[in-house]
Amino acid sequence: MNIKFSRHAKRRAKLYDISESIIINILTNMNLSQGEHEIIKEVIGFKYPLKIVISVENDIITVITNYPLKKGIKK
């Protein structure tokens, strides 16, 4: 699958020091169906889990946004 980043996603990643390789590694290990998805994943090196919002159309995954999820964490 081809992975593209929206301009918003690139800006959020830069703001929160999230490298594109981290997002790509998370997405390549998932079996994704068509449509929009919200993924929340614990990543080593981040205090909070990462939230990734994506859209899957045909063979293209578009990352809409990605950021550390600071609110609504239940532990």
URLIN-V99219 format. One record per residue. OMEGA is omega in degrees with one decimal (none if undefined). Layout:
OMEGA, OMEGA
This chain:
178.5, -178.8, 178.2, 178.1, 175.0, 178.7, 178.0, -179.6, 178.5, 179.5, 177.6, -180.0, 179.2, -179.6, -176.0, 179.6, 176.2, -179.6, 179.7, -179.5, 177.2, -179.9, 179.8, 178.2, 178.4, -175.5, -178.4, 179.8, -177.8, 174.5, -172.7, 175.7, 179.4, 177.0, 179.8, -178.3, 170.6, -177.8, 175.9, -171.9, 173.0, -179.6, 178.5, 179.8, 178.1, -178.8, -178.4, 175.7, 179.2, 173.7, -179.1, 177.2, -176.3, 172.9, -179.9, 175.6, -177.0, -178.4, -176.2, 173.8, 176.8, 176.7, -177.8, 177.0, 176.0, -177.6, 174.8, -177.7, -175.6, -176.5, 173.6, 179.7, 179.5, 177.4, none
